[in-house]
Each structure stands twice: as C-alpha cells, then as structure tokens.
Amino acid sequence: MPITLMCPNLSCRAVLRVPDRVRGKKVRCGQCGMVFSVPSQGTPAVATVGSKEPKSK
C-alpha cells in the first residue's frame, strides 16, 4: 500500500506517493530534488520539535 507524504522543503511541499517498502529509507523529491527519510512503521509522520508554552513568572 503506497504511503502519501509531503516534501519537507518549505518552498516545495509537493505531495509524494512512495511504496511501503521504502519505510525508514531515504527518498528524493521529484519536484525539488531534496533527499529526506521516510518515517518507519509506527513513527509519527509529523515530527514535533517541542512545545512553546509561556514561561510562568
């Protein structure tokens, strides 16, 4: 079953469909050429960098 994901390049953001067998491997975007890793099974598709909660005084 193909995986649908978005190119992480903010100036591209192309929607890509890749085969399931490339999970955990690197792929190249056909639009901009950026190389990035496809999330492995069980890994969330969107990585969170951290929360930006306001500091309490």
C-alpha positions, 0 to 999 in steps of 0.5 A, spaced: 500 500 500 503 506 497 504 511 503 502 519 501 507 524 504 509 531 503 516 534 501 519 537 507 522 543 503 518 549 505 518 552 498 516 545 495 511 541 499 509 537 493 505 531 495 509 524 494 506 517 493 512 512 495 511 504 496 511 501 503 517 498 502 521 504 502 519 505 510 525 508 514 529 509 507 531 515 504 527 518 498 528 524 493 523 529 491 521 529 484 519 536 484 525 539 488 530 534 488 531 534 496 533 527 499 529 526 506 527 519 510 521 516 510 518 515 517 518 507 519 512 503 521 509 506 527 513 513 527 509 519 527 509 522 520 509 529 523 515 530 527 514 535 533 520 539 535 517 541 542 512 545 545 512 553 546 508 554 552 509 561 556 514 561 561 510 562 568 513 568 572 
